[in-house]
Amino acid sequence: MLVKLKVFRFDPERDKAPRYDSFYVEAKPTDRILDLLNKIRWEQDGSLAYRMSCAHGICGSDGMTINGVSELACQKLVRDYEESKEVLVEPLSVFTVVKDLVVDMEPFFEQEKAVHPPGKIALLQPVSNRENLQSIEERALFDDDIKCIMCACCVSACPISQKEDPAYVGPAAIVRAHRYIFDSRIKDSMERLTIMDKPHGAWSCKSYFKCTQVCPKEIQVTKHVLEVKRRILNELRQKT
Amino acid sequence: MIHQYDAVIVGAGIAGLTAALKASETCRVAVVSKIYASRSHSGAAQGGMAAALGNEEEDHWEWHMFDTVKGSDYLADQDMAEILAREAPECVIELEHLGVPFSRNGQGKIDQRRFGGHTRNFGEAPVKRSCYASDRTGRVIMDALYDHCMVRGVKIFNEVFARQLLVTNGKCCGVGGYVLATGEPIVFQAKAVLLATGGCGKIFKTASTAFAATGDCGQLALDAGVPLEDMEFVQFHPTGIYGLGILVSEAARAEGGILRNGKGERFMERYAPTLKDLAPRDIISRAILTEIREGRGVNGKDYVLLDLTHLGKEQLEQKLSEVTGFVKTYLGIEADKTPIPVAPTCHYMMGGIPTDAQGRVLADGQAKVFAGLYAAGECACVSVHGANRLGTNSLVDLVVFGRRAGADIAKYVAENQLPPLPENPEDLFASEIKSFLESSGKETTAFIREDMQRTMSQMCNVFRDEADLTKALGKIRDLKTNNRSLGISYKGLAFNYELEDAFELGNMLKAAETIVFSALQRKESRGAHYRSDYPNRDDTRWLKHTLVFQTSNGLEVQYKSVVVTRFEPKARTY
């Protein structure tokens, strides 16, 4: 079948303003949208820029906006868009476009870094040269967080990050903080809660659930943000 | 732009980050990666990391060492296999102390599960040795290392493509390349450089590896005069999703999954009566293709089934959620209800840049250390995997030898001065890009790459013979010639992925040529290298490592002996 892709284009060396190009690609219903983009770059237009690597939803490179939704291009198939006349491919929102579908990810990774208290990630002092003990139940408290691949789809879909509070640390960084705060082995959770309690931290979230809806790894992002807020109230503010 | 560091690490996977973390205890370290560091392919490792912790049942490092040596079809250097098995437990504990969220057992210890080729008491029965975090073990190890590197202040240069090692008076003095975002040259001057860019699975049509796996460091080493070791040994993982090659972790069989042919038979009982579906990967891949060749594929097609339906939804969700997710997304299959169509997929390179136990690159492949140059991980060959790597031994290799390399780099940096750079090093990289962009060639990357992948998958796959390999070598050499007439349609400098594709293709063609060339020379069958025309292992003539050098007369081969310490080579049955 012939699939029409309408793709956002912007070349900083040539263009004053963005435009959209349409491409027609021969495809099977089981082809990934990433496969179609590859066919375009390899066979039709070598200038098309987008990031990708593993092509099976584990490296997190190819986050983009497909028909208005933040997605991984390698996790969406042609058959997922059977009802559409064309597939509209645009960069992630929130981030600055550098070229075509490539956005500036530096602010995203800076936000991830900011969840760590400066200096080090403090663990409980191990009692021996063996592993710290952790029960299956304790380990389960952050099992969902470690699915995160830092693709930034959640941030791109978040109305707070988009408009209401552009300085918001963002859902992905809160999931990263949650991963450490809810890990029974980590002893600096108060410092992390303090970071999350700051302006533009966890309290900026208004539970739109957009992050949860788009997460390609099906992480219950909003739930974890709420858990961080509850822990700030119960542990941090109780004690201060 | 010229940057100065004590040490520069090329590649941000688990080997690179482990070394970076270790070296950064005393050195200024930069990590250079052509993709964002957290996108590195170590993150795709699913099943686990082998270590004889004995948390679930009795286990000993000697058993682990034996399994590694037997799994390697006796080609691993046994002094290195001993280091791997001995240091694995402390490396797992060290990772746990860094915060790696391993799955736990009822006592709160790190849980362990079975894996292919790992046995109790020198081959008696499967043993629980793999430490894991569901089926995303690589991801969580890499994330922990990344976070620690961040807070430690390791400087990461994302989206920088390394093109050439810089060498002065026989000493490595840095590495250079270009910035993807701008096309500008970038040079790193350093006392020590570690190569850690992983494998080159993408030279094959069907592979479990990322698009980024294009053998970049192999090319850096060859161009610096360093040989590549044992490149003929390419691992084909038995269970790639049919048609796509995406990995279905061996953990699926470790948790009880069963391979069945078109007649519904559990065929591995015939090939490996003791370990069955947990036999090493080379043996299972050959078994699957033999079943298909003899007409026992499914519905007359070239795949078999991996049956997980008896494991139950809950176990699949807890232990194999990535795998069940892949199958659902790409095949529309619920793994608890429908068996998964699978076929072998290119997965791992056992061979690579020869190093010693400290990760120091051996300039002649034998004993001569290349001052200031290190390698670790899949792109290196130390050699612990020999002719076939066991599942979960890759993550151990990355951490054990990444850590050793990091420690030795710290020592080397303390004892040595910063060597001078060659004159105008940036010009080298600027002119390389310029000549590519100005080329009027008509060949396209996509066409040559597809031809290479088809050639490798048809003629240098699980089963090989003289006629196919000879044809493949001719074909790859023709493609290398055509590649000199490559044209780049897009002339811009910012994020010119067409240019990057072209550089990667050049690297892949070099890797492909060394693999076919090495495979053609080795007239025996050992581990993953199976020659239909020489179906037996021949220890008298071939118990030795292949070394391939790039010379002005083309590739040249030498050999070096295998280190045998505790375990004399024996017939390899499971």
Boltz contact constraints between the chains, C-beta under 6 A:
constraints:
  - contact:
      token1: [A, 12]
      token2: [B, 494]
      max_distance: 6.0
  - contact:
      token1: [A, 13]
      token2: [B, 492]
      max_distance: 6.0
  - contact:
      token1: [A, 13]
      token2: [B, 494]
      max_distance: 6.0
  - contact:
      token1: [A, 42]
      token2: [B, 446]
      max_distance: 6.0
  - contact:
      token1: [A, 46]
      token2: [B, 489]
      max_distance: 6.0
  - contact:
      token1: [A, 46]
      token2: [B, 490]
      max_distance: 6.0
  - contact:
      token1: [A, 46]
      token2: [B, 498]
      max_distance: 6.0
  - contact:
      token1: [A, 47]
      token2: [B, 490]
      max_distance: 6.0
  - contact:
      token1: [A, 49]
      token2: [B, 495]
      max_distance: 6.0
  - contact:
      token1: [A, 49]
      token2: [B, 497]
      max_distance: 6.0
  - contact:
      token1: [A, 53]
      token2: [B, 35]
      max_distance: 6.0
  - contact:
      token1: [A, 53]
      token2: [B, 39]
      max_distance: 6.0
  - contact:
      token1: [A, 53]
      token2: [B, 210]
      max_distance: 6.0
  - contact:
      token1: [A, 53]
      token2: [B, 211]
      max_distance: 6.0
  - contact:
      token1: [A, 53]
      token2: [B, 212]
      max_distance: 6.0
  - contact:
      token1: [A, 54]
      token2: [B, 44]
      max_distance: 6.0
  - contact:
      token1: [A, 54]
      token2: [B, 210]
      max_distance: 6.0
  - contact:
      token1: [A, 56]
      token2: [B, 246]
      max_distance: 6.0
  - contact:
      token1: [A, 58]
      token2: [B, 43]
      max_distance: 6.0
  - contact:
      token1: [A, 58]
      token2: [B, 44]
      max_distance: 6.0
  - contact:
      token1: [A, 59]
      token2: [B, 39]
      max_distance: 6.0
  - contact:
      token1: [A, 61]
      token2: [B, 39]
      max_distance: 6.0
  - contact:
      token1: [A, 75]
      token2: [B, 329]
      max_distance: 6.0
  - contact:
      token1: [A, 99]
      token2: [B, 494]
      max_distance: 6.0
  - contact:
      token1: [A, 99]
      token2: [B, 495]
      max_distance: 6.0
  - contact:
      token1: [A, 102]
      token2: [B, 495]
      max_distance: 6.0
  - contact:
      token1: [A, 113]
      token2: [B, 150]
      max_distance: 6.0
  - contact:
      token1: [A, 116]
      token2: [B, 151]
      max_distance: 6.0
  - contact:
      token1: [A, 120]
      token2: [B, 151]
      max_distance: 6.0
  - contact:
      token1: [A, 121]
      token2: [B, 147]
      max_distance: 6.0
  - contact:
      token1: [A, 121]
      token2: [B, 151]
      max_distance: 6.0
  - contact:
      token1: [A, 123]
      token2: [B, 99]
      max_distance: 6.0
  - contact:
      token1: [A, 126]
      token2: [B, 97]
      max_distance: 6.0
  - contact:
      token1: [A, 131]
      token2: [B, 93]
      max_distance: 6.0
  - contact:
      token1: [A, 131]
      token2: [B, 96]
      max_distance: 6.0
  - contact:
      token1: [A, 131]
      token2: [B, 110]
      max_distance: 6.0
  - contact:
      token1: [A, 133]
      token2: [B, 108]
      max_distance: 6.0
  - contact:
      token1: [A, 134]
      token2: [B, 104]
      max_distance: 6.0
  - contact:
      token1: [A, 134]
      token2: [B, 108]
      max_distance: 6.0
  - contact:
      token1: [A, 135]
      token2: [B, 108]
      max_distance: 6.0
  - contact:
      token1: [A, 136]
      token2: [B, 104]
      max_distance: 6.0
  - contact:
      token1: [A, 139]
      token2: [B, 104]
      max_distance: 6.0
  - contact:
      token1: [A, 146]
      token2: [B, 101]
      max_distance: 6.0
  - contact:
      token1: [A, 146]
      token2: [B, 140]
      max_distance: 6.0
  - contact:
      token1: [A, 150]
      token2: [B, 38]
      max_distance: 6.0
